[in-house]
Structures are given as structure tokens and as C-alpha cells.
């Protein structure tokens, strides 16, 4: 199934109904300085946990900062911080 971008309008609609899905990813008005991809709430959580400036997507953090794959970074985040990707993160 094709993943669609969650918009603020979607979030407001969920909030009006049963509330937003817990931990669902939110897309932010920031882009990655390396690849230009739009950043989301999961990228932000990674940046906060690793105490790096929030300006990079998870793949660039993984590859540029740590020289590892995204999967390896996610495994590390889970192990070190008990953090799992927000729902909706590809
Ligand atoms: Zn990037």
C-alpha cells in the first residue's frame, strides 16, 4: 500500500474524531541539510536522543554521522533508548 503524507488537516480531523493515532509520525516544516528530505517527528526524536542539532534525517544521521545503515541505527535507538519509529515512518 502506498504511504501517504500526513497533513495537518488529517491530524486535525483525527483530533476531531477519536484523537490522533498514538505515536503517529508528524511531518515538520524542516528539511534535511544533507539530502533535502522533509523531516518528521521520528527524525526529531533521534536528534533529541543523540543530542545532535535537529537538521538531519535519520538516514543521513545513520550514514553521515555513524557510518551505519538506517536499520542499524533503529536497532541502536531501540537498544539504547527503548525508542521505536513513529507509526507511519517508512
Ligand atoms: Zn537526509
PDB file of the backbone (N, CA, C, O) and the ligand in Angstrom, with CONECT records:
HET     ZN  A 101       1
ATOM      1  N   UNK A   1       0.856  -1.202   0.000  1.00  0.00           N
ATOM      2  CA  UNK A   1       0.000   0.000   0.000  1.00  0.00           C
ATOM      3  C   UNK A   1       0.886   1.244   0.000  1.00  0.00           C
ATOM      4  O   UNK A   1       1.881   1.322   0.721  1.00  0.00           O
ATOM      5  N   UNK A   2       0.507   2.189  -0.807  1.00  0.00           N
ATOM      6  CA  UNK A   2       1.303   3.414  -0.905  1.00  0.00           C
ATOM      7  C   UNK A   2       1.118   4.255   0.365  1.00  0.00           C
ATOM      8  O   UNK A   2      -0.003   4.479   0.823  1.00  0.00           O
ATOM      9  N   UNK A   3       2.234   4.709   0.914  1.00  0.00           N
ATOM     10  CA  UNK A   3       2.155   5.543   2.109  1.00  0.00           C
ATOM     11  C   UNK A   3       1.908   6.989   1.691  1.00  0.00           C
ATOM     12  O   UNK A   3       2.566   7.511   0.791  1.00  0.00           O
ATOM     13  N   UNK A   4       0.974   7.607   2.341  1.00  0.00           N
ATOM     14  CA  UNK A   4       0.687   8.989   2.005  1.00  0.00           C
ATOM     15  C   UNK A   4       1.131   9.909   3.124  1.00  0.00           C
ATOM     16  O   UNK A   4       1.153   9.551   4.301  1.00  0.00           O
ATOM     17  N   UNK A   5       1.477  11.087   2.706  1.00  0.00           N
ATOM     18  CA  UNK A   5       1.953  12.061   3.669  1.00  0.00           C
ATOM     19  C   UNK A   5       0.800  12.516   4.573  1.00  0.00           C
ATOM     20  O   UNK A   5      -0.298  12.817   4.106  1.00  0.00           O
ATOM     21  N   UNK A   6       1.078  12.554   5.846  1.00  0.00           N
ATOM     22  CA  UNK A   6       0.079  13.031   6.800  1.00  0.00           C
ATOM     23  C   UNK A   6       0.136  14.557   6.839  1.00  0.00           C
ATOM     24  O   UNK A   6       1.199  15.146   7.030  1.00  0.00           O
ATOM     25  N   UNK A   7      -1.006  15.173   6.658  1.00  0.00           N
ATOM     26  CA  UNK A   7      -1.031  16.633   6.689  1.00  0.00           C
ATOM     27  C   UNK A   7      -1.615  17.111   8.016  1.00  0.00           C
ATOM     28  O   UNK A   7      -2.209  16.337   8.766  1.00  0.00           O
ATOM     29  N   UNK A   8      -1.435  18.390   8.284  1.00  0.00           N
ATOM     30  CA  UNK A   8      -2.013  18.968   9.499  1.00  0.00           C
ATOM     31  C   UNK A   8      -3.531  18.829   9.482  1.00  0.00           C
ATOM     32  O   UNK A   8      -4.157  18.668  10.529  1.00  0.00           O
ATOM     33  N   UNK A   9      -4.119  18.891   8.292  1.00  0.00           N
ATOM     34  CA  UNK A   9      -5.574  18.743   8.179  1.00  0.00           C
ATOM     35  C   UNK A   9      -6.009  17.350   8.621  1.00  0.00           C
ATOM     36  O   UNK A   9      -7.039  17.195   9.277  1.00  0.00           O
ATOM     37  N   UNK A  10      -5.212  16.324   8.256  1.00  0.00           N
ATOM     38  CA  UNK A  10      -5.509  14.957   8.688  1.00  0.00           C
ATOM     39  C   UNK A  10      -5.471  14.869  10.204  1.00  0.00           C
ATOM     40  O   UNK A  10      -6.356  14.292  10.836  1.00  0.00           O
ATOM     41  N   UNK A  11      -4.419  15.459  10.775  1.00  0.00           N
ATOM     42  CA  UNK A  11      -4.248  15.393  12.228  1.00  0.00           C
ATOM     43  C   UNK A  11      -5.424  16.064  12.916  1.00  0.00           C
ATOM     44  O   UNK A  11      -5.949  15.551  13.904  1.00  0.00           O
ATOM     45  N   UNK A  12      -5.840  17.217  12.391  1.00  0.00           N
ATOM     46  CA  UNK A  12      -6.977  17.928  12.993  1.00  0.00           C
ATOM     47  C   UNK A  12      -8.248  17.095  12.884  1.00  0.00           C
ATOM     48  O   UNK A  12      -9.084  17.102  13.788  1.00  0.00           O
ATOM     49  N   UNK A  13      -8.388  16.362  11.748  1.00  0.00           N
ATOM     50  CA  UNK A  13      -9.580  15.532  11.573  1.00  0.00           C
ATOM     51  C   UNK A  13      -9.574  14.397  12.600  1.00  0.00           C
ATOM     52  O   UNK A  13     -10.608  14.087  13.192  1.00  0.00           O
ATOM     53  N   UNK A  14      -8.409  13.779  12.808  1.00  0.00           N
ATOM     54  CA  UNK A  14      -8.330  12.706  13.809  1.00  0.00           C
ATOM     55  C   UNK A  14      -8.649  13.236  15.183  1.00  0.00           C
ATOM     56  O   UNK A  14      -9.351  12.597  15.966  1.00  0.00           O
ATOM     57  N   UNK A  15      -8.120  14.426  15.470  1.00  0.00           N
ATOM     58  CA  UNK A  15      -8.343  15.004  16.789  1.00  0.00           C
ATOM     59  C   UNK A  15      -9.826  15.292  16.998  1.00  0.00           C
ATOM     60  O   UNK A  15     -10.339  15.171  18.110  1.00  0.00           O
ATOM     61  N   UNK A  16     -10.505  15.672  15.927  1.00  0.00           N
ATOM     62  CA  UNK A  16     -11.937  15.950  15.999  1.00  0.00           C
ATOM     63  C   UNK A  16     -12.729  14.660  16.198  1.00  0.00           C
ATOM     64  O   UNK A  16     -13.807  14.670  16.792  1.00  0.00           O
ATOM     65  N   UNK A  17     -12.188  13.556  15.697  1.00  0.00           N
ATOM     66  CA  UNK A  17     -12.873  12.264  15.844  1.00  0.00           C
ATOM     67  C   UNK A  17     -12.423  11.583  17.133  1.00  0.00           C
ATOM     68  O   UNK A  17     -12.821  11.986  18.226  1.00  0.00           O
ATOM     69  N   UNK A  18     -11.611  10.573  17.004  1.00  0.00           N
ATOM     70  CA  UNK A  18     -11.231   9.803  18.199  1.00  0.00           C
ATOM     71  C   UNK A  18      -9.870  10.191  18.738  1.00  0.00           C
ATOM     72  O   UNK A  18      -9.341   9.527  19.629  1.00  0.00           O
ATOM     73  N   UNK A  19      -9.299  11.259  18.207  1.00  0.00           N
ATOM     74  CA  UNK A  19      -7.945  11.624  18.617  1.00  0.00           C
ATOM     75  C   UNK A  19      -6.957  11.005  17.658  1.00  0.00           C
ATOM     76  O   UNK A  19      -7.258  10.003  17.009  1.00  0.00           O
ATOM     77  N   UNK A  20      -5.784  11.590  17.564  1.00  0.00           N
ATOM     78  CA  UNK A  20      -4.791  11.105  16.620  1.00  0.00           C
ATOM     79  C   UNK A  20      -4.271   9.744  17.040  1.00  0.00           C
ATOM     80  O   UNK A  20      -4.226   9.438  18.231  1.00  0.00           O
ATOM     81  N   UNK A  21      -3.875   8.921  16.072  1.00  0.00           N
ATOM     82  CA  UNK A  21      -3.267   7.641  16.431  1.00  0.00           C
ATOM     83  C   UNK A  21      -2.052   7.905  17.312  1.00  0.00           C
ATOM     84  O   UNK A  21      -1.270   8.816  17.038  1.00  0.00           O
ATOM     85  N   UNK A  22      -1.895   7.134  18.340  1.00  0.00           N
ATOM     86  CA  UNK A  22      -0.755   7.324  19.246  1.00  0.00           C
ATOM     87  C   UNK A  22       0.561   7.129  18.512  1.00  0.00           C
ATOM     88  O   UNK A  22       0.719   6.198  17.723  1.00  0.00           O
ATOM     89  N   UNK A  23       1.481   8.007  18.781  1.00  0.00           N
ATOM     90  CA  UNK A  23       2.834   7.893  18.226  1.00  0.00           C
ATOM     91  C   UNK A  23       2.870   7.985  16.708  1.00  0.00           C
ATOM     92  O   UNK A  23       3.861   7.597  16.091  1.00  0.00           O
ATOM     93  N   UNK A  24       1.808   8.491  16.101  1.00  0.00           N
ATOM     94  CA  UNK A  24       1.872   8.582  14.650  1.00  0.00           C
ATOM     95  C   UNK A  24       2.838   9.682  14.251  1.00  0.00           C
ATOM     96  O   UNK A  24       2.892  10.753  14.856  1.00  0.00           O
ATOM     97  N   UNK A  25       3.597   9.377  13.208  1.00  0.00           N
ATOM     98  CA  UNK A  25       4.596  10.349  12.760  1.00  0.00           C
ATOM     99  C   UNK A  25       3.923  11.652  12.328  1.00  0.00           C
ATOM    100  O   UNK A  25       2.844  11.649  11.734  1.00  0.00           O
ATOM    101  N   UNK A  26       4.582  12.750  12.638  1.00  0.00           N
ATOM    102  CA  UNK A  26       4.129  14.055  12.154  1.00  0.00           C
ATOM    103  C   UNK A  26       5.213  14.648  11.275  1.00  0.00           C
ATOM    104  O   UNK A  26       6.399  14.580  11.601  1.00  0.00           O
ATOM    105  N   UNK A  27       4.801  15.228  10.164  1.00  0.00           N
ATOM    106  CA  UNK A  27       5.754  15.842   9.249  1.00  0.00           C
ATOM    107  C   UNK A  27       5.926  17.302   9.630  1.00  0.00           C
ATOM    108  O   UNK A  27       4.964  17.998   9.954  1.00  0.00           O
ATOM    109  N   UNK A  28       7.175  17.747   9.582  1.00  0.00           N
ATOM    110  CA  UNK A  28       7.510  19.071  10.076  1.00  0.00           C
ATOM    111  C   UNK A  28       7.949  19.985   8.939  1.00  0.00           C
ATOM    112  O   UNK A  28       8.271  19.528   7.842  1.00  0.00           O
ATOM    113  N   UNK A  29       7.955  21.272   9.220  1.00  0.00           N
ATOM    114  CA  UNK A  29       8.372  22.257   8.218  1.00  0.00           C
ATOM    115  C   UNK A  29       9.884  22.447   8.216  1.00  0.00           C
ATOM    116  O   UNK A  29      10.378  23.574   8.177  1.00  0.00           O
ATOM    117  N   UNK A  30      10.617  21.330   8.259  1.00  0.00           N
ATOM    118  CA  UNK A  30      12.078  21.389   8.263  1.00  0.00           C
ATOM    119  C   UNK A  30      12.567  20.379   7.236  1.00  0.00           C
ATOM    120  O   UNK A  30      11.930  19.352   7.002  1.00  0.00           O
ATOM    121  N   UNK A  31      13.697  20.684   6.631  1.00  0.00           N
ATOM    122  CA  UNK A  31      14.260  19.724   5.686  1.00  0.00           C
ATOM    123  C   UNK A  31      15.679  19.365   6.094  1.00  0.00           C
ATOM    124  O   UNK A  31      16.361  20.139   6.765  1.00  0.00           O
ATOM    125  N   UNK A  32      16.109  18.190   5.683  1.00  0.00           N
ATOM    126  CA  UNK A  32      17.445  17.698   5.983  1.00  0.00           C
ATOM    127  C   UNK A  32      18.477  18.539   5.228  1.00  0.00           C
ATOM    128  O   UNK A  32      18.327  18.785   4.031  1.00  0.00           O
ATOM    129  N   UNK A  33      19.531  18.981   5.935  1.00  0.00           N
ATOM    130  CA  UNK A  33      20.539  19.821   5.287  1.00  0.00           C
ATOM    131  C   UNK A  33      21.378  19.032   4.279  1.00  0.00           C
ATOM    132  O   UNK A  33      21.984  19.620   3.383  1.00  0.00           O
ATOM    133  N   UNK A  34      21.413  17.719   4.421  1.00  0.00           N
ATOM    134  CA  UNK A  34      22.196  16.895   3.506  1.00  0.00           C
ATOM    135  C   UNK A  34      21.429  16.528   2.256  1.00  0.00           C
ATOM    136  O   UNK A  34      21.891  16.777   1.142  1.00  0.00           O
ATOM    137  N   UNK A  35      20.248  15.931   2.433  1.00  0.00           N
ATOM    138  CA  UNK A  35      19.532  15.392   1.264  1.00  0.00           C
ATOM    139  C   UNK A  35      18.276  16.177   0.919  1.00  0.00           C
ATOM    140  O   UNK A  35      17.676  15.938  -0.129  1.00  0.00           O
ATOM    141  N   UNK A  36      17.859  17.112   1.777  1.00  0.00           N
ATOM    142  CA  UNK A  36      16.706  17.934   1.451  1.00  0.00           C
ATOM    143  C   UNK A  36      15.359  17.285   1.725  1.00  0.00           C
ATOM    144  O   UNK A  36      14.315  17.864   1.425  1.00  0.00           O
ATOM    145  N   UNK A  37      15.378  16.070   2.300  1.00  0.00           N
ATOM    146  CA  UNK A  37      14.127  15.388   2.597  1.00  0.00           C
ATOM    147  C   UNK A  37      13.409  16.111   3.740  1.00  0.00           C
ATOM    148  O   UNK A  37      14.040  16.666   4.640  1.00  0.00           O
ATOM    149  N   UNK A  38      12.081  16.089   3.680  1.00  0.00           N
ATOM    150  CA  UNK A  38      11.307  16.704   4.755  1.00  0.00           C
ATOM    151  C   UNK A  38      11.477  15.893   6.041  1.00  0.00           C
ATOM    152  O   UNK A  38      11.393  14.665   6.026  1.00  0.00           O
ATOM    153  N   UNK A  39      11.711  16.580   7.129  1.00  0.00           N
ATOM    154  CA  UNK A  39      11.934  15.900   8.398  1.00  0.00           C
ATOM    155  C   UNK A  39      10.614  15.637   9.107  1.00  0.00           C
ATOM    156  O   UNK A  39       9.627  16.343   8.900  1.00  0.00           O
ATOM    157  N   UNK A  40      10.618  14.608   9.947  1.00  0.00           N
ATOM    158  CA  UNK A  40       9.406  14.263  10.683  1.00  0.00           C
ATOM    159  C   UNK A  40       9.715  14.090  12.169  1.00  0.00           C
ATOM    160  O   UNK A  40      10.849  14.261  12.618  1.00  0.00           O
ATOM    161  N   UNK A  41       8.668  13.745  12.910  1.00  0.00           N
ATOM    162  CA  UNK A  41       8.798  13.682  14.366  1.00  0.00           C
ATOM    163  C   UNK A  41       9.776  12.581  14.807  1.00  0.00           C
ATOM    164  O   UNK A  41      10.380  12.680  15.876  1.00  0.00           O
ATOM    165  N   UNK A  42       9.928  11.554  14.001  1.00  0.00           N
ATOM    166  CA  UNK A  42      10.894  10.496  14.342  1.00  0.00           C
ATOM    167  C   UNK A  42      12.327  11.018  14.187  1.00  0.00           C
ATOM    168  O   UNK A  42      13.177  10.774  15.044  1.00  0.00           O
ATOM    169  N   UNK A  43      12.592  11.740  13.082  1.00  0.00           N
ATOM    170  CA  UNK A  43      13.915  12.344  12.898  1.00  0.00           C
ATOM    171  C   UNK A  43      14.241  13.247  14.090  1.00  0.00           C
ATOM    172  O   UNK A  43      15.369  13.280  14.583  1.00  0.00           O
ATOM    173  N   UNK A  44      13.221  13.974  14.532  1.00  0.00           N
ATOM    174  CA  UNK A  44      13.402  14.905  15.646  1.00  0.00           C
ATOM    175  C   UNK A  44      13.715  14.159  16.939  1.00  0.00           C
ATOM    176  O   UNK A  44      14.566  14.590  17.718  1.00  0.00           O
ATOM    177  N   UNK A  45      13.026  13.039  17.167  1.00  0.00           N
ATOM    178  CA  UNK A  45      13.271  12.255  18.381  1.00  0.00           C
ATOM    179  C   UNK A  45      14.689  11.692  18.376  1.00  0.00           C
ATOM    180  O   UNK A  45      15.349  11.652  19.415  1.00  0.00           O
ATOM    181  N   UNK A  46      15.154  11.258  17.211  1.00  0.00           N
ATOM    182  CA  UNK A  46      16.528  10.753  17.101  1.00  0.00           C
ATOM    183  C   UNK A  46      17.515  11.857  17.442  1.00  0.00           C
ATOM    184  O   UNK A  46      18.441  11.657  18.228  1.00  0.00           O
ATOM    185  N   UNK A  47      17.309  13.032  16.839  1.00  0.00           N
ATOM    186  CA  UNK A  47      18.216  14.159  17.072  1.00  0.00           C
ATOM    187  C   UNK A  47      18.242  14.528  18.555  1.00  0.00           C
ATOM    188  O   UNK A  47      19.303  14.807  19.114  1.00  0.00           O
ATOM    189  N   UNK A  48      17.066  14.527  19.186  1.00  0.00           N
ATOM    190  CA  UNK A  48      16.997  14.853  20.614  1.00  0.00           C
ATOM    191  C   UNK A  48      17.729  13.814  21.450  1.00  0.00           C
ATOM    192  O   UNK A  48      18.494  14.154  22.352  1.00  0.00           O
ATOM    193  N   UNK A  49      17.490  12.555  21.145  1.00  0.00           N
ATOM    194  CA  UNK A  49      18.096  11.478  21.937  1.00  0.00           C
ATOM    195  C   UNK A  49      19.613  11.483  21.791  1.00  0.00           C
ATOM    196  O   UNK A  49      20.337  11.246  22.758  1.00  0.00           O
ATOM    197  N   UNK A  50      20.091  11.753  20.583  1.00  0.00           N
ATOM    198  CA  UNK A  50      21.531  11.720  20.323  1.00  0.00           C
ATOM    199  C   UNK A  50      22.190  13.071  20.606  1.00  0.00           C
ATOM    200  O   UNK A  50      23.409  13.220  20.521  1.00  0.00           O
ATOM    201  N   UNK A  51      21.343  14.055  20.946  1.00  0.00           N
ATOM    202  CA  UNK A  51      21.827  15.409  21.242  1.00  0.00           C
ATOM    203  C   UNK A  51      22.652  15.988  20.111  1.00  0.00           C
ATOM    204  O   UNK A  51      23.723  16.559  20.317  1.00  0.00           O
ATOM    205  N   UNK A  52      22.122  15.824  18.911  1.00  0.00           N
ATOM    206  CA  UNK A  52      22.723  16.471  17.750  1.00  0.00           C
ATOM    207  C   UNK A  52      21.759  17.560  17.316  1.00  0.00           C
ATOM    208  O   UNK A  52      20.579  17.521  17.662  1.00  0.00           O
ATOM    209  N   UNK A  53      22.250  18.523  16.569  1.00  0.00           N
ATOM    210  CA  UNK A  53      21.365  19.576  16.097  1.00  0.00           C
ATOM    211  C   UNK A  53      20.290  18.972  15.222  1.00  0.00           C
ATOM    212  O   UNK A  53      20.557  18.057  14.443  1.00  0.00           O
ATOM    213  N   UNK A  54      19.073  19.478  15.344  1.00  0.00           N
ATOM    214  CA  UNK A  54      17.987  18.905  14.547  1.00  0.00           C
ATOM    215  C   UNK A  54      17.985  19.520  13.160  1.00  0.00           C
ATOM    216  O   UNK A  54      17.371  20.563  12.936  1.00  0.00           O
ATOM    217  N   UNK A  55      18.673  18.873  12.230  1.00  0.00           N
ATOM    218  CA  UNK A  55      18.716  19.368  10.862  1.00  0.00           C
ATOM    219  C   UNK A  55      18.951  18.232   9.881  1.00  0.00           C
ATOM    220  O   UNK A  55      19.124  18.469   8.685  1.00  0.00           O
ATOM    221  N   UNK A  56      18.960  17.000  10.375  1.00  0.00           N
ATOM    222  CA  UNK A  56      19.254  15.863   9.510  1.00  0.00           C
ATOM    223  C   UNK A  56      18.196  14.788   9.630  1.00  0.00           C
ATOM    224  O   UNK A  56      17.616  14.587  10.698  1.00  0.00           O
ATOM    225  N   UNK A  57      17.946  14.092   8.519  1.00  0.00           N
ATOM    226  CA  UNK A  57      17.013  12.972   8.545  1.00  0.00           C
ATOM    227  C   UNK A  57      17.720  11.746   9.124  1.00  0.00           C
ATOM    228  O   UNK A  57      18.942  11.737   9.270  1.00  0.00           O
ATOM    229  N   UNK A  58      16.952  10.726   9.448  1.00  0.00           N
ATOM    230  CA  UNK A  58      17.573   9.562  10.087  1.00  0.00           C
ATOM    231  C   UNK A  58      18.574   8.872   9.175  1.00  0.00           C
ATOM    232  O   UNK A  58      19.588   8.368   9.657  1.00  0.00           O
ATOM    233  N   UNK A  59      18.317   8.833   7.856  1.00  0.00           N
ATOM    234  CA  UNK A  59      19.297   8.139   7.010  1.00  0.00           C
ATOM    235  C   UNK A  59      20.620   8.893   6.962  1.00  0.00           C
ATOM    236  O   UNK A  59      21.685   8.275   6.921  1.00  0.00           O
ATOM    237  N   UNK A  60      20.562  10.225   6.965  1.00  0.00           N
ATOM    238  CA  UNK A  60      21.812  10.990   6.956  1.00  0.00           C
ATOM    239  C   UNK A  60      22.504  10.899   8.313  1.00  0.00           C
ATOM    240  O   UNK A  60      23.733  10.844   8.372  1.00  0.00           O
ATOM    241  N   UNK A  61      21.744  10.884   9.396  1.00  0.00           N
ATOM    242  CA  UNK A  61      22.360  10.684  10.715  1.00  0.00           C
ATOM    243  C   UNK A  61      23.077   9.339  10.715  1.00  0.00           C
ATOM    244  O   UNK A  61      24.230   9.234  11.133  1.00  0.00           O
ATOM    245  N   UNK A  62      22.373   8.312  10.240  1.00  0.00           N
ATOM    246  CA  UNK A  62      22.949   6.961  10.220  1.00  0.00           C
ATOM    247  C   UNK A  62      24.206   6.917   9.359  1.00  0.00           C
ATOM    248  O   UNK A  62      25.252   6.442   9.799  1.00  0.00           O
ATOM    249  N   UNK A  63      24.095   7.419   8.124  1.00  0.00           N
ATOM    250  CA  UNK A  63      25.200   7.270   7.178  1.00  0.00           C
ATOM    251  C   UNK A  63      26.317   8.290   7.390  1.00  0.00           C
ATOM    252  O   UNK A  63      27.495   7.934   7.416  1.00  0.00           O
ATOM    253  N   UNK A  64      25.938   9.563   7.542  1.00  0.00           N
ATOM    254  CA  UNK A  64      26.964  10.613   7.628  1.00  0.00           C
ATOM    255  C   UNK A  64      27.619  10.663   9.010  1.00  0.00           C
ATOM    256  O   UNK A  64      28.829  10.856   9.128  1.00  0.00           O
ATOM    257  N   UNK A  65      26.807  10.487  10.049  1.00  0.00           N
ATOM    258  CA  UNK A  65      27.340  10.633  11.402  1.00  0.00           C
ATOM    259  C   UNK A  65      27.920   9.339  11.951  1.00  0.00           C
ATOM    260  O   UNK A  65      28.930   9.353  12.655  1.00  0.00           O
ATOM    261  N   UNK A  66      27.277   8.218  11.627  1.00  0.00           N
ATOM    262  CA  UNK A  66      27.676   6.967  12.262  1.00  0.00           C
ATOM    263  C   UNK A  66      28.184   5.909  11.285  1.00  0.00           C
ATOM    264  O   UNK A  66      28.692   4.871  11.708  1.00  0.00           O
ATOM    265  N   UNK A  67      28.050   6.163   9.980  1.00  0.00           N
ATOM    266  CA  UNK A  67      28.513   5.185   9.004  1.00  0.00           C
ATOM    267  C   UNK A  67      27.801   3.844   9.136  1.00  0.00           C
ATOM    268  O   UNK A  67      28.400   2.786   8.941  1.00  0.00           O
ATOM    269  N   UNK A  68      26.515   3.906   9.470  1.00  0.00           N
ATOM    270  CA  UNK A  68      25.746   2.665   9.593  1.00  0.00           C
ATOM    271  C   UNK A  68      24.462   2.785   8.778  1.00  0.00           C
ATOM    272  O   UNK A  68      24.125   3.863   8.288  1.00  0.00           O
ATOM    273  N   UNK A  69      23.756   1.678   8.640  1.00  0.00           N
ATOM    274  CA  UNK A  69      22.501   1.716   7.898  1.00  0.00           C
ATOM    275  C   UNK A  69      21.386   2.238   8.801  1.00  0.00           C
ATOM    276  O   UNK A  69      21.530   2.300  10.022  1.00  0.00           O
ATOM    277  N   UNK A  70      20.274   2.610   8.171  1.00  0.00           N
ATOM    278  CA  UNK A  70      19.118   3.079   8.934  1.00  0.00           C
ATOM    279  C   UNK A  70      18.630   1.979   9.866  1.00  0.00           C
ATOM    280  O   UNK A  70      18.273   2.242  11.015  1.00  0.00           O
ATOM    281  N   UNK A  71      18.615   0.743   9.366  1.00  0.00           N
ATOM    282  CA  UNK A  71      18.159  -0.369  10.207  1.00  0.00           C
ATOM    283  C   UNK A  71      19.050  -0.532  11.432  1.00  0.00           C
ATOM    284  O   UNK A  71      18.569  -0.795  12.535  1.00  0.00           O
ATOM    285  N   UNK A  72      20.357  -0.372  11.222  1.00  0.00           N
ATOM    286  CA  UNK A  72      21.289  -0.489  12.341  1.00  0.00           C
ATOM    287  C   UNK A  72      21.067   0.643  13.337  1.00  0.00           C
ATOM    288  O   UNK A  72      21.127   0.438  14.549  1.00  0.00           O
ATOM    289  N   UNK A  73      20.811   1.834  12.814  1.00  0.00           N
ATOM    290  CA  UNK A  73      20.552   2.985  13.699  1.00  0.00           C
ATOM    291  C   UNK A  73      19.275   2.752  14.513  1.00  0.00           C
ATOM    292  O   UNK A  73      19.236   3.021  15.714  1.00  0.00           O
ATOM    293  N   UNK A  74      18.226   2.248  13.841  1.00  0.00           N
ATOM    294  CA  UNK A  74      16.970   1.988  14.560  1.00  0.00           C
ATOM    295  C   UNK A  74      17.163   0.945  15.644  1.00  0.00           C
ATOM    296  O   UNK A  74      16.615   1.063  16.740  1.00  0.00           O
ATOM    297  N   UNK A  75      17.954  -0.086  15.325  1.00  0.00           N
ATOM    298  CA  UNK A  75      18.234  -1.130  16.315  1.00  0.00           C
ATOM    299  C   UNK A  75      18.976  -0.520  17.499  1.00  0.00           C
ATOM    300  O   UNK A  75      18.715  -0.869  18.651  1.00  0.00           O
ATOM    301  N   UNK A  76      19.904   0.395  17.206  1.00  0.00           N
ATOM    302  CA  UNK A  76      20.677   1.059  18.255  1.00  0.00           C
ATOM    303  C   UNK A  76      19.766   1.943  19.116  1.00  0.00           C
ATOM    304  O   UNK A  76      19.895   1.968  20.339  1.00  0.00           O
ATOM    305  N   UNK A  77      18.848   2.662  18.470  1.00  0.00           N
ATOM    306  CA  UNK A  77      17.935   3.535  19.209  1.00  0.00           C
ATOM    307  C   UNK A  77      17.056   2.719  20.153  1.00  0.00           C
ATOM    308  O   UNK A  77      16.787   3.129  21.282  1.00  0.00           O
ATOM    309  N   UNK A  78      16.616   1.563  19.674  1.00  0.00           N
ATOM    310  CA  UNK A  78      15.763   0.694  20.481  1.00  0.00           C
ATOM    311  C   UNK A  78      16.551   0.159  21.678  1.00  0.00           C
ATOM    312  O   UNK A  78      16.066   0.138  22.808  1.00  0.00           O
ATOM    313  N   UNK A  79      17.770  -0.267  21.395  1.00  0.00           N
ATOM    314  CA  UNK A  79      18.618  -0.841  22.435  1.00  0.00           C
ATOM    315  C   UNK A  79      19.009   0.215  23.478  1.00  0.00           C
ATOM    316  O   UNK A  79      18.927  -0.026  24.683  1.00  0.00           O
ATOM    317  N   UNK A  80      19.430   1.378  22.998  1.00  0.00           N
ATOM    318  CA  UNK A  80      19.966   2.398  23.900  1.00  0.00           C
ATOM    319  C   UNK A  80      18.878   3.215  24.590  1.00  0.00           C
ATOM    320  O   UNK A  80      19.024   3.582  25.756  1.00  0.00           O
ATOM    321  N   UNK A  81      17.791   3.501  23.880  1.00  0.00           N
ATOM    322  CA  UNK A  81      16.775   4.422  24.424  1.00  0.00           C
ATOM    323  C   UNK A  81      15.380   3.817  24.519  1.00  0.00           C
ATOM    324  O   UNK A  81      14.455   4.460  25.016  1.00  0.00           O
ATOM    325  N   UNK A  82      15.225   2.583  24.042  1.00  0.00           N
ATOM    326  CA  UNK A  82      13.893   1.979  24.035  1.00  0.00           C
ATOM    327  C   UNK A  82      12.957   2.690  23.077  1.00  0.00           C
ATOM    328  O   UNK A  82      11.739   2.674  23.257  1.00  0.00           O
ATOM    329  N   UNK A  83      13.534   3.321  22.048  1.00  0.00           N
ATOM    330  CA  UNK A  83      12.727   4.101  21.107  1.00  0.00           C
ATOM    331  C   UNK A  83      12.444   3.299  19.840  1.00  0.00           C
ATOM    332  O   UNK A  83      13.334   2.677  19.261  1.00  0.00           O
ATOM    333  N   UNK A  84      11.176   3.333  19.429  1.00  0.00           N
ATOM    334  CA  UNK A  84      10.810   2.712  18.173  1.00  0.00           C
ATOM    335  C   UNK A  84      10.300   3.786  17.236  1.00  0.00           C
ATOM    336  O   UNK A  84       9.776   4.806  17.684  1.00  0.00           O
ATOM    337  N   UNK A  85      10.453   3.563  15.915  1.00  0.00           N
ATOM    338  CA  UNK A  85       9.979   4.575  14.964  1.00  0.00           C
ATOM    339  C   UNK A  85       8.503   4.868  15.149  1.00  0.00           C
ATOM    340  O   UNK A  85       7.713   3.977  15.464  1.00  0.00           O
ATOM    341  N   UNK A  86       8.138   6.132  14.951  1.00  0.00           N
ATOM    342  CA  UNK A  86       6.728   6.515  15.000  1.00  0.00           C
ATOM    343  C   UNK A  86       5.984   5.735  13.925  1.00  0.00           C
ATOM    344  O   UNK A  86       6.560   5.373  12.899  1.00  0.00           O
ATOM    345  N   UNK A  87       4.725   5.482  14.161  1.00  0.00           N
ATOM    346  CA  UNK A  87       3.912   4.819  13.144  1.00  0.00           C
ATOM    347  C   UNK A  87       3.829   5.696  11.908  1.00  0.00           C
ATOM    348  O   UNK A  87       3.671   6.913  11.999  1.00  0.00           O
ATOM    349  N   UNK A  88       3.939   5.051  10.742  1.00  0.00           N
ATOM    350  CA  UNK A  88       3.860   5.817   9.501  1.00  0.00           C
ATOM    351  C   UNK A  88       5.224   6.152   8.942  1.00  0.00           C
ATOM    352  O   UNK A  88       5.324   6.610   7.804  1.00  0.00           O
ATOM    353  N   UNK A  89       6.293   5.933   9.720  1.00  0.00           N
ATOM    354  CA  UNK A  89       7.640   6.135   9.184  1.00  0.00           C
ATOM    355  C   UNK A  89       7.948   4.985   8.250  1.00  0.00           C
ATOM    356  O   UNK A  89       7.742   3.820   8.592  1.00  0.00           O
ATOM    357  N   UNK A  90       8.441   5.316   7.073  1.00  0.00           N
ATOM    358  CA  UNK A  90       8.731   4.287   6.071  1.00  0.00           C
ATOM    359  C   UNK A  90       9.963   3.486   6.509  1.00  0.00           C
ATOM    360  O   UNK A  90      10.383   2.566   5.807  1.00  0.00           O
TER     361      UNK A  90
HETATM  362 ZN    ZN A 101      18.933  13.478   4.873  1.00  0.00          ZN
END
